[in-house]
């Protein structure tokens, strides 16, 4: 079941929009943009706030999003810098390795007129670390988050991509977040970066909650499922084994579904299971933004009607 069109909650993906360039071709991507895209497919009003070049690659991205029913109103155009690209190679374990090209349009995201008003309509916002690698975009992201209403759900997808990581960026982001989502690999990296000295997920999460005010820590583990650690306790949710086409974007679909479940008021076990199913649907298909509206709608109806 989805919301009526006039009451759809606004879910904003704030940060990078780019092309993932695979050996067999390029596909739309960028973690926060992926979250907004999948939130839209789940029936929310997904909004991408980003910046692309005044070039052919930018035009193609805008055309794809528009074709999929996503508004491009808040995607800025840059006259000086090209649309972002990331070269993606899958290693022998099928995990993606990224070469993220610098000095591209989304590094220059600006606090445009009207963006503050947009942020004030948000039911949820997802942002990450990568888009904060430039001072311009980092400042804009923090200004935009400051404009979100108090009741807005702020989700920080840690999304560490070396060398674009700094301790102060992460600490400032943690303070702003209600939900922090990360992988086991990122947990270990954050434990070192923040000098926490803990690599066990539960004590690590408690440090984030006690020191930064985070409400929920979500640790994704692919086909092994996820851990949700919040004031209610620790929930271990199983994954959904699938034949993986590529894992790029599966975690972002998981995040979008996590937001969806929270906005619907579902209990956390139902929300976690639904998120795992959505992530698996994306992992089965090439690219981070496969069209899945019908599949997501059927899955949401199934979960919505379950006890």
RODO-2510 file (C-alpha; in nm, 4 decimals, decimal comma):
residues 307
     n   res          X          Y          Z
     1     x     0,0000     0,0000     0,0000
     2     x     0,1329     0,3431    -0,0906
     3     x     0,0365     0,6891     0,0208
     4     x    -0,2111     0,9024    -0,1682
     5     x    -0,0294     1,1254    -0,4163
     6     x    -0,1127     1,4418    -0,2248
     7     x     0,0296     1,3027     0,1015
     8     x     0,3428     1,1256    -0,0159
     9     x     0,6305     1,1936     0,2264
    10     x     0,9266     1,3795     0,0785
    11     x     1,2499     1,1764     0,0988
    12     x     1,5576     1,3736    -0,0078
    13     x     1,8871     1,2273    -0,1288
    14     x     2,1440     1,5002    -0,0654
    15     x     2,4830     1,4650    -0,2338
    16     x     2,6340     1,2939    -0,5338
    17     x     2,4596     1,1999    -0,8591
    18     x     2,6890     1,0392    -1,1137
    19     x     2,7563     0,7656    -1,3651
    20     x     2,8901     0,4301    -1,2448
    21     x     3,1150     0,3184    -1,5288
    22     x     3,1361    -0,0615    -1,5449
    23     x     3,3475    -0,2631    -1,7901
    24     x     3,0296    -0,3278    -1,9930
    25     x     2,8888     0,0250    -1,9848
    26     x     2,7724     0,3073    -1,7597
    27     x     2,4683     0,3239    -1,5342
    28     x     2,3172     0,5995    -1,3162
    29     x     2,4310     0,6064    -0,9544
    30     x     2,5482     0,8012    -0,6509
    31     x     2,4472     0,6738    -0,3049
    32     x     2,2083     0,9509    -0,1886
    33     x     2,0560     0,9779    -0,5359
    34     x     2,0013     0,6016    -0,5318
    35     x     1,8184     0,6298    -0,1986
    36     x     1,5856     0,9006    -0,3327
    37     x     1,5302     0,6983    -0,6495
    38     x     1,4275     0,3851    -0,4611
    39     x     1,2193     0,5843    -0,2117
    40     x     1,0280     0,7156    -0,5131
    41     x     0,9787     0,3624    -0,6420
    42     x     0,8386     0,2737    -0,2999
    43     x     0,5745     0,5451    -0,3301
    44     x     0,7414     0,8360    -0,1524
    45     x     0,8219     1,1617    -0,3245
    46     x     1,1914     1,0968    -0,3820
    47     x     1,3900     1,4145    -0,4468
    48     x     1,7513     1,4230    -0,5661
    49     x     1,9470     1,7318    -0,4580
    50     x     2,2721     1,7289    -0,6522
    51     x     2,4630     1,8906    -0,9382
    52     x     2,5622     1,7702    -1,2858
    53     x     2,7586     1,9260    -1,5670
    54     x     2,6190     2,1208    -1,8597
    55     x     2,7178     1,8279    -2,0790
    56     x     2,5832     1,5211    -2,2526
    57     x     2,6351     1,2952    -1,9517
    58     x     2,4355     1,5367    -1,7376
    59     x     2,1546     1,5488    -1,9928
    60     x     2,1382     1,1690    -2,0001
    61     x     2,1151     1,1483    -1,6206
    62     x     1,8348     1,4041    -1,6097
    63     x     1,6515     1,2250    -1,8899
    64     x     1,6749     0,8887    -1,7128
    65     x     1,5453     1,0262    -1,3832
    66     x     1,2609     1,2114    -1,5570
    67     x     1,1687     0,8954    -1,7491
    68     x     1,1452     0,7122    -1,4139
    69     x     0,9175     0,9781    -1,2654
    70     x     1,1801     1,1561    -1,0532
    71     x     1,1755     1,5363    -1,0426
    72     x     1,4976     1,6977    -1,1665
    73     x     1,4032     2,0420    -1,0304
    74     x     1,6711     2,0310    -0,7602
    75     x     1,9561     1,8996    -0,9729
    76     x     2,1785     2,1983    -1,0456
    77     x     2,3697     2,2503    -1,3719
    78     x     2,7378     2,3420    -1,3672
    79     x     2,8968     2,5363    -1,6528
    80     x     3,2588     2,4754    -1,5473
    81     x     3,2738     2,1203    -1,4112
    82     x     3,1757     1,7895    -1,5752
    83     x     2,9163     1,5411    -1,4591
    84     x     3,0654     1,3013    -1,2052
    85     x     3,1812     0,9528    -1,2994
    86     x     3,3065     0,6561    -1,0989
    87     x     3,4962     0,3664    -1,2523
    88     x     3,3670     0,0410    -1,1008
    89     x     3,5536    -0,2909    -1,1078
    90     x     3,4276    -0,6031    -0,9324
    91     x     3,7017    -0,7953    -0,7517
    92     x     3,7315    -1,1762    -0,7414
    93     x     3,4781    -1,1854    -0,4549
    94     x     3,2288    -0,9846    -0,6589
    95     x     3,2720    -0,6736    -0,4434
    96     x     3,2947    -0,3346    -0,6169
    97     x     3,6177    -0,1354    -0,6228
    98     x     3,5702     0,2345    -0,7023
    99     x     3,7851     0,4975    -0,8703
   100     x     3,6007     0,8218    -0,7932
   101     x     3,7017     1,1053    -1,0224
   102     x     3,7557     1,4476    -0,8669
   103     x     3,6675     1,8100    -0,9384
   104     x     3,3273     1,7272    -1,0834
   105     x     2,9918     1,9037    -1,0701
   106     x     2,8602     1,7528    -0,7440
   107     x     3,1688     1,8875    -0,5649
   108     x     3,0167     2,2343    -0,6193
   109     x     2,6638     2,1880    -0,4866
   110     x     2,5264     2,5310    -0,3882
   111     x     2,2634     2,6478    -0,1407
   112     x     2,0329     2,7710    -0,4148
   113     x     1,7307     2,9888    -0,3630
   114     x     1,4386     2,7699    -0,2652
   115     x     1,6478     2,4805    -0,1317
   116     x     1,5830     2,5843     0,2281
   117     x     1,2079     2,5766     0,1615
   118     x     1,2394     2,2320     0,0011
   119     x     1,4271     2,1007     0,3039
   120     x     1,1497     2,2249     0,5307
   121     x     0,9105     1,9836     0,3552
   122     x     1,1281     1,6765     0,4143
   123     x     1,0035     1,3730     0,6054
   124     x     1,3476     1,2123     0,5691
   125     x     1,6907     1,3052     0,4330
   126     x     1,9804     1,0750     0,3472
   127     x     2,3365     1,2067     0,3129
   128     x     2,6842     1,0562     0,3210
   129     x     3,0540     1,1229     0,3661
   130     x     3,1720     1,1242     0,0055
   131     x     2,9872     1,4389    -0,1081
   132     x     3,1545     1,6274     0,1774
   133     x     3,5016     1,5954     0,0227
   134     x     3,4801     1,9540    -0,1084
   135     x     3,4294     2,2557     0,1138
   136     x     3,1546     2,3926    -0,1129
   137     x     2,9329     2,0840    -0,1059
   138     x     3,0067     2,0111     0,2589
   139     x     2,8908     2,3599     0,3583
   140     x     2,5769     2,3269     0,1448
   141     x     2,4911     1,9851     0,2886
   142     x     2,5168     2,1140     0,6451
   143     x     2,3169     2,4280     0,5639
   144     x     2,0476     2,2135     0,4022
   145     x     2,0315     1,9720     0,6964
   146     x     1,9997     2,2652     0,9355
   147     x     1,6877     2,3753     0,7452
   148     x     1,5105     2,0384     0,7843
   149     x     1,2231     2,0303     1,0345
   150     x     1,2858     1,8925     1,3815
   151     x     1,0728     1,5837     1,3151
   152     x     1,2587     1,5004     0,9910
   153     x     1,4361     1,1619     0,9952
   154     x     1,8071     1,2217     0,9216
   155     x     1,9939     0,9186     0,7869
   156     x     2,3731     0,9222     0,7600
   157     x     2,5028     0,6573     0,5207
   158     x     2,8686     0,6489     0,6237
   159     x     2,9760     0,5369     0,2739
   160     x     3,3529     0,5694     0,3294
   161     x     3,5547     0,5992     0,0099
   162     x     3,9272     0,6490     0,0588
   163     x     4,0980     0,8927     0,0346
   164     x     3,7889     1,1132     0,0824
   165     x     3,7574     1,0590     0,4566
   166     x     3,8315     1,2865     0,7509
   167     x     3,7536     1,2408     1,1164
   168     x     3,5954     1,5844     1,1606
   169     x     3,3585     1,5283     0,8652
   170     x     3,2424     1,2010     1,0172
   171     x     3,2028     1,3384     1,3695
   172     x     3,0028     1,6388     1,2504
   173     x     2,7795     1,4060     1,0476
   174     x     2,7202     1,1633     1,3355
   175     x     2,5970     1,4467     1,5559
   176     x     2,3292     1,5313     1,2972
   177     x     2,2007     1,1780     1,2402
   178     x     1,9119     0,9798     1,3859
   179     x     2,0077     0,6653     1,1922
   180     x     2,3631     0,5688     1,0954
   181     x     2,4009     0,2962     0,8340
   182     x     2,7346     0,1281     0,7646
   183     x     2,8958    -0,1996     0,6625
   184     x     3,1124    -0,4211     0,8838
   185     x     3,4197    -0,3041     0,6927
   186     x     3,3239     0,0591     0,7560
   187     x     3,2649    -0,0174     1,1238
   188     x     3,6248    -0,1337     1,1598
   189     x     3,7502     0,1674     0,9669
   190     x     3,5432     0,4069     1,1782
   191     x     3,6624     0,2431     1,4996
   192     x     4,0196     0,3271     1,3946
   193     x     3,9337     0,6727     1,2591
   194     x     3,7471     0,7789     1,5744
   195     x     3,9951     0,6015     1,8069
   196     x     3,7082     0,4131     1,9679
   197     x     3,9102     0,0955     2,0091
   198     x     3,6069    -0,1317     1,9675
   199     x     3,5248    -0,3520     1,6703
   200     x     3,2343    -0,5487     1,8179
   201     x     2,9165    -0,4001     1,6666
   202     x     2,7083    -0,3606     1,9816
   203     x     2,9623    -0,1799     2,2059
   204     x     3,0657     0,0277     1,9035
   205     x     2,7045     0,1299     1,8424
   206     x     2,6587     0,2215     2,2076
   207     x     2,9561     0,4587     2,1817
   208     x     2,7956     0,6307     1,8811
   209     x     2,4707     0,6597     2,0735
   210     x     2,6297     0,7866     2,3954
   211     x     2,8835     1,0272     2,2444
   212     x     2,7050     1,1535     1,9325
   213     x     2,3362     1,1163     2,0156
   214     x     2,2682     0,8653     1,7364
   215     x     1,9374     0,6816     1,7856
   216     x     1,9812     0,3747     1,5626
   217     x     2,2910     0,2078     1,4193
   218     x     2,2242    -0,0212     1,1230
   219     x     2,5015    -0,2605     1,0286
   220     x     2,4462    -0,4203     0,6873
   221     x     2,6112    -0,7544     0,6130
   222     x     2,4891    -0,8409     0,2629
   223     x     2,3422    -1,1895     0,2376
   224     x     2,4103    -1,2350     0,6119
   225     x     2,1441    -0,9743     0,6850
   226     x     2,1732    -0,6783     0,9194
   227     x     2,1925    -0,5697     1,2815
   228     x     1,9713    -0,2884     1,4108
   229     x     2,0931    -0,1477     1,7410
   230     x     1,8654     0,1096     1,9034
   231     x     1,7165     0,1933     2,2459
   232     x     1,4907    -0,1136     2,2192
   233     x     1,7927    -0,3439     2,2015
   234     x     1,9681    -0,5467     1,9319
   235     x     1,7783    -0,6953     1,6392
   236     x     1,9470    -0,9445     1,4070
   237     x     1,7586    -0,9752     1,0779
   238     x     1,8445    -1,2432     0,8210
   239     x     1,9423    -1,1587     0,4661
   240     x     1,7804    -1,2895     0,1498
   241     x     2,0150    -1,5037    -0,0624
   242     x     1,9959    -1,4172    -0,4313
   243     x     2,2000    -1,4557    -0,7466
   244     x     2,3852    -1,1223    -0,7503
   245     x     2,4246    -0,9390    -1,0813
   246     x     2,6256    -0,6694    -0,9033
   247     x     2,5925    -0,5360    -0,5463
   248     x     2,6133    -0,1669    -0,6422
   249     x     2,3102     0,0185    -0,5092
   250     x     2,1693    -0,2732    -0,3073
   251     x     2,2662    -0,1031     0,0181
   252     x     2,0983     0,2183    -0,0977
   253     x     1,7752     0,0331    -0,1739
   254     x     1,8036    -0,1154     0,1763
   255     x     1,8349     0,2382     0,3180
   256     x     1,5344     0,3618     0,1191
   257     x     1,3262     0,0694     0,2457
   258     x     1,4443     0,1290     0,6017
   259     x     1,3221     0,4885     0,5706
   260     x     0,9945     0,3686     0,4166
   261     x     0,9272     0,1291     0,7047
   262     x     1,0049     0,3964     0,9617
   263     x     0,7737     0,6473     0,7947
   264     x     0,4957     0,3876     0,7801
   265     x     0,5379     0,3160     1,1505
   266     x     0,6191    -0,0517     1,0992
   267     x     0,7879    -0,2443     1,3819
   268     x     1,1619    -0,2722     1,3370
   269     x     1,1639    -0,6482     1,2600
   270     x     0,9207    -0,5973     0,9714
   271     x     1,1141    -0,2929     0,8513
   272     x     1,4477    -0,4771     0,8572
   273     x     1,3079    -0,7781     0,6711
   274     x     1,1467    -0,5540     0,4092
   275     x     1,4726    -0,3616     0,3632
   276     x     1,6634    -0,6875     0,3096
   277     x     1,4146    -0,7947     0,0415
   278     x     1,4399    -0,4586    -0,1391
   279     x     1,8185    -0,4693    -0,1316
   280     x     1,8130    -0,8213    -0,2739
   281     x     1,5853    -0,7169    -0,5609
   282     x     1,8374    -0,4515    -0,6649
   283     x     2,1372    -0,6850    -0,6221
   284     x     1,9764    -0,9266    -0,8696
   285     x     1,9876    -0,6610    -1,1411
   286     x     2,2725    -0,4661    -1,3008
   287     x     2,3291    -0,1106    -1,1801
   288     x     2,2163     0,0948    -0,8830
   289     x     1,8860     0,2278    -1,0230
   290     x     1,6980    -0,0549    -1,1946
   291     x     1,3257     0,0114    -1,2539
   292     x     1,1404    -0,1888    -0,9870
   293     x     0,8221     0,0046    -0,9100
   294     x     0,5884    -0,2889    -0,9640
   295     x     0,8062    -0,5329    -0,7720
   296     x     0,8483    -0,2916    -0,4803
   297     x     0,4730    -0,2190    -0,4747
   298     x     0,3896    -0,5894    -0,4605
   299     x     0,6447    -0,6450    -0,1857
   300     x     0,5196    -0,3458     0,0149
   301     x     0,1607    -0,4704    -0,0131
   302     x     0,2728    -0,8119     0,1075
   303     x     0,4508    -0,6682     0,4094
   304     x     0,1818    -0,4092     0,4773
   305     x    -0,0824    -0,6813     0,5076
   306     x     0,1341    -0,9066     0,7274
   307     x     0,1160    -0,8996     1,1050
***
